[in-house]
Amino acid sequence: MITRTSRTLLAALGLVVAATAIPAVPAFAVVDDSTAAVNTDQKGIALHGFDPVAYFTGGAPAKGSAQFTATYEGARYYFASAENAAKFKASPEAFAPQFGGFCAMGVALEKKLDGDPMVWKIVDGKLYLNVNADVAVAWQRDIPGNLEKANDLWPEIKDKTPASLN
């Protein structure tokens, strides 16, 4: 005979099994048919609206504002302040994420995956994003090797659509 406690336990177990069977879905989506070398949304905004300068000056991601913008390599970046926008405009290559803001590990695997602005690392003065924390852990196991692969592959894939690579 199944008691109320047993039914509750079975229901909880069913939820755990169902949750583990569903693959994780990234919080953001790449524009699959874009050949752009910069990861933007449908409106052309890069880095999901986060301020690229803040990673370097504040040591953390900060949401930008449409009030402070700059365009670089065809993408529009948002900034948390006029000061950060001015710094970016003076030297965009110093602050823009590498691989156009696509996932660094993805590029090393010849893919253009969305970069999550909350999953980042600065290496040798350059900003790198990854699609999620699990991928970032794998990427960090061999940053030099993964960067070497990604740097070799990026010129070949940067102008291809994500859909054609994934």
NORSUL-V121540 format. One record per backbone hydrogen bond with DSSP energy under -0.5 kcal/mol. NH is the residue of the N-H (numbers start at 1). CO is the residue of the C=O. If there is no record, write none. Layout:
nh = [NH NH]
co = [CO CO]
This chain:
nh = [3 7 8 9 10 11 12 13 14 15 16 17 18 19 20 21 22 23 31 32 34 39 40 41 44 46 47 49 50 51 52 55 56 56 57 58 59 60 64 65 68 69 70 72 75 76 77 77 79 79 85 86 87 88 89 90 91 91 94 95 95 96 98 100 101 102 103 104 107 108 109 109 110 111 113 115 116 116 117 119 120 121 123 123 126 128 129 130 130 136 137 138 139 140 141 141 142 143 146 147 148 149 150 151 152 153 154 155 156 157 158 160 162 163 165 165 166]
co = [1 3 4 5 6 7 8 9 10 11 12 13 14 15 16 17 18 21 40 30 31 100 38 45 41 76 39 46 47 62 50 51 52 53 53 54 54 54 49 79 65 67 77 75 72 44 70 75 65 68 81 82 83 84 85 86 87 88 91 91 92 92 127 97 98 99 113 129 103 104 105 106 107 106 111 101 114 130 115 116 118 128 121 126 123 121 102 116 119 132 133 134 135 136 137 138 139 140 142 143 144 145 146 147 148 149 150 151 153 153 154 157 34 32 161 162 162]
